[in-house]
Amino acid sequence: MIQKFTLLLLLTIPSIFLAQDKRATLTAEKEGKRIELIAENHTADTLNIFLIVFAEGFRRTGSRPIIEDLLPNSKTTLKTLIEIEGKPSSYTYEFVVNGKKSNIWADVTKSDLDIERFLEGRIAIFTKKGCDKCELLISKLDAAHISAKEFDLDDDALAEIRFNTFIEKYLGNDRKVTYPVIWNRDHILFGYQNITLLMQKLND
């Protein structure tokens, strides 16, 4: 049996259970501005788990799903979040426990992880490997403490499918895409020529 949990949290205490079933728990441990999401297997069997986190108010956080085997009676840190000073922090997540590897994860992601659901009112950056402008933009956002979600399309095939569907829906399939692709709260930008002007737009 699969149990799925989705919560929106503002963490203010050192340690809190986020999700739990008889086999495994997900716990958030907070120390200063650092939050560690820790999974614990309470059984004598190896469990396969799925976790994805979409965070706001934290330093650069990718949204790539984590699929991992938890050894019997063990703990492992799945994700570390670092809060940005002066910004409210919150996140949503999906945590799924399954007894063994299967194609259930494809079903979970198809039904629940729609990029569009997470874009409204936010800044999101879609990047590709080897994109110098992508790397520069991400470093500038980090330095300016601007919260943005990064979708690395080379690391996440599902995100790339969702992204292509999103682009076709809003702009048609004949639009030439240049990276980085920036979703600035309510509209899309393709690449940039002047990083200073772009940062001014994102700060507005």
C-alpha positions as CSV (number, residue, x, y, z in Angstrom):
1,M,0.0,0.0,0.0
2,I,1.3,3.4,-0.9
3,Q,0.8,6.5,1.3
4,K,1.4,10.0,0.0
5,F,1.7,13.2,2.0
6,T,1.6,16.8,0.8
7,L,2.1,19.6,3.3
8,L,2.9,23.3,3.4
9,L,5.2,24.1,6.3
10,L,6.8,27.1,8.0
11,L,9.4,25.4,10.2
12,T,10.1,27.1,13.5
13,I,11.1,24.2,15.8
14,P,14.3,22.1,15.8
15,S,12.8,18.8,14.8
16,I,9.4,17.8,13.4
17,F,7.8,14.7,11.8
18,L,6.7,15.6,8.3
19,A,5.3,12.3,7.2
20,Q,4.9,8.8,8.7
21,D,3.6,5.4,8.0
22,K,4.4,2.1,9.7
23,R,7.5,1.5,7.6
24,A,9.2,4.9,7.2
25,T,9.2,8.5,8.5
26,L,10.4,11.8,7.1
27,T,11.7,14.2,9.7
28,A,12.9,17.8,9.4
29,E,15.8,18.7,11.7
30,K,16.5,22.4,11.9
31,E,19.7,24.0,13.1
32,G,20.0,27.8,12.5
33,K,19.2,28.4,8.9
34,R,19.9,24.8,7.9
35,I,17.1,22.2,7.5
36,E,17.8,18.6,6.9
37,L,15.1,16.3,5.6
38,I,15.9,12.8,7.0
39,A,14.2,9.5,6.1
40,E,14.2,6.6,8.5
41,N,13.4,3.0,7.7
42,H,11.8,1.2,10.7
43,T,11.6,-2.2,9.1
44,A,14.0,-5.1,8.5
45,D,13.5,-4.7,4.7
46,T,15.0,-2.4,2.1
47,L,12.4,0.2,1.2
48,N,12.3,2.3,-2.0
49,I,11.2,5.9,-1.4
50,F,10.3,8.9,-3.5
51,L,10.8,12.5,-2.4
52,I,10.4,15.8,-4.2
53,V,10.6,19.2,-2.6
54,F,9.5,22.6,-4.0
55,A,11.0,25.3,-1.7
56,E,10.5,29.1,-1.3
57,G,12.8,31.4,0.6
58,F,15.8,29.0,0.5
59,R,19.1,29.2,-1.3
60,R,19.3,27.4,-4.7
61,T,17.2,24.3,-4.5
62,G,16.6,22.0,-7.5
63,S,13.3,20.3,-7.9
64,R,14.6,17.0,-9.2
65,P,12.8,14.0,-7.5
66,I,14.9,11.8,-5.2
67,I,14.3,8.0,-5.6
68,E,16.4,6.0,-3.2
69,D,16.7,2.7,-1.5
70,L,16.6,2.9,2.4
71,L,18.5,0.1,4.0
72,P,16.8,-1.9,6.9
73,N,16.6,0.0,10.1
74,S,18.6,3.0,8.8
75,K,18.5,6.8,8.5
76,T,19.6,8.9,5.6
77,T,19.6,12.7,4.8
78,L,17.7,13.1,1.5
79,K,17.7,16.9,1.2
80,T,19.3,20.0,2.8
81,L,17.7,23.4,2.7
82,I,19.4,26.7,3.7
83,E,17.1,29.6,4.5
84,I,17.8,33.0,2.9
85,E,18.1,35.7,5.6
86,G,15.3,38.1,5.7
87,K,12.9,36.0,3.6
88,P,10.0,33.9,4.7
89,S,10.6,30.2,4.1
90,S,8.2,27.5,3.2
91,Y,8.0,24.4,1.1
92,T,5.7,21.7,-0.3
93,Y,6.8,18.1,-0.7
94,E,5.7,14.7,-1.8
95,F,7.0,11.7,0.1
96,V,6.0,8.2,-1.0
97,V,7.1,4.9,0.5
98,N,7.0,1.7,-1.6
99,G,8.1,-1.8,-0.7
100,K,10.1,-2.3,-3.9
101,K,11.1,-0.5,-7.1
102,S,8.4,-0.3,-9.6
103,N,6.9,2.0,-12.2
104,I,4.7,3.6,-9.5
105,W,7.0,6.7,-9.6
106,A,6.1,7.4,-13.2
107,D,2.4,7.4,-12.2
108,V,3.1,9.7,-9.2
109,T,5.0,12.3,-11.2
110,K,2.6,12.3,-14.2
111,S,-0.4,13.0,-11.9
112,D,1.1,15.4,-9.4
113,L,4.2,17.2,-10.6
114,D,2.9,19.7,-13.0
115,I,5.4,22.6,-13.6
116,E,2.6,25.1,-14.2
117,R,1.2,24.4,-10.7
118,F,4.3,25.9,-9.1
119,L,5.0,29.0,-11.4
120,E,2.3,31.5,-10.4
121,G,3.8,34.5,-8.7
122,R,7.3,32.9,-8.6
123,I,10.6,33.2,-10.4
124,A,11.7,29.9,-12.1
125,I,14.8,29.3,-14.2
126,F,14.9,26.5,-16.8
127,T,18.5,25.6,-17.5
128,K,20.7,23.2,-19.6
129,K,24.1,21.7,-19.0
130,G,27.0,23.8,-20.5
131,C,24.9,27.0,-20.6
132,D,27.3,29.7,-19.3
133,K,24.5,32.3,-19.1
134,C,22.4,29.9,-17.0
135,E,25.3,29.4,-14.5
136,L,25.9,33.2,-14.4
137,L,22.2,33.9,-13.8
138,I,21.9,31.4,-11.0
139,S,25.0,32.7,-9.2
140,K,23.7,36.3,-9.5
141,L,20.4,35.3,-8.1
142,D,22.1,33.5,-5.2
143,A,24.3,36.5,-4.5
144,A,21.3,38.9,-4.6
145,H,19.3,36.5,-2.3
146,I,16.5,36.3,-4.9
147,S,14.5,33.1,-4.4
148,A,14.1,31.2,-7.6
149,K,13.3,27.6,-8.6
150,E,15.8,26.0,-10.9
151,F,14.7,23.2,-13.3
152,D,17.7,21.5,-14.8
153,L,16.2,20.0,-17.9
154,D,19.2,17.7,-18.6
155,D,18.9,16.1,-15.1
156,D,15.2,15.6,-15.2
157,A,13.5,14.1,-18.3
158,L,10.1,14.5,-16.8
159,A,10.6,18.2,-16.2
160,E,11.8,18.6,-19.8
161,I,8.6,17.0,-21.0
162,R,6.5,19.2,-18.8
163,F,8.5,22.3,-19.9
164,N,8.0,21.5,-23.6
165,T,4.3,21.1,-23.1
166,F,4.1,24.4,-21.2
167,I,6.0,26.3,-24.0
168,E,3.8,24.8,-26.7
169,K,0.7,25.7,-24.8
170,Y,1.5,29.3,-24.3
171,L,3.7,30.1,-27.3
172,G,3.1,27.4,-30.0
173,N,5.6,24.8,-31.1
174,D,7.4,27.0,-33.6
175,R,9.0,29.2,-30.9
176,K,12.8,29.0,-30.8
177,V,13.9,28.4,-27.2
178,T,17.1,30.0,-25.9
179,Y,18.4,29.3,-22.4
180,P,18.1,30.2,-19.7
181,V,14.3,30.4,-19.9
182,I,13.1,32.6,-17.1
183,W,9.5,32.7,-15.7
184,N,9.3,36.1,-14.0
185,R,6.2,35.6,-11.8
186,D,3.6,36.0,-14.6
187,H,5.5,36.0,-17.9
188,I,8.3,34.2,-19.7
189,L,11.7,35.5,-20.9
190,F,14.1,33.7,-23.1
191,G,17.8,34.2,-22.4
192,Y,19.3,37.7,-22.0
193,Q,21.8,40.0,-23.4
194,N,22.5,42.2,-20.4
195,I,22.6,40.5,-17.0
196,T,22.3,43.8,-15.1
197,L,19.1,44.8,-16.8
198,L,17.7,41.3,-16.3
199,M,18.5,41.4,-12.6
200,Q,16.7,44.7,-12.4
201,K,13.6,43.2,-13.9
202,L,13.7,40.2,-11.5
203,N,14.1,42.6,-8.6
204,D,11.0,44.6,-9.5
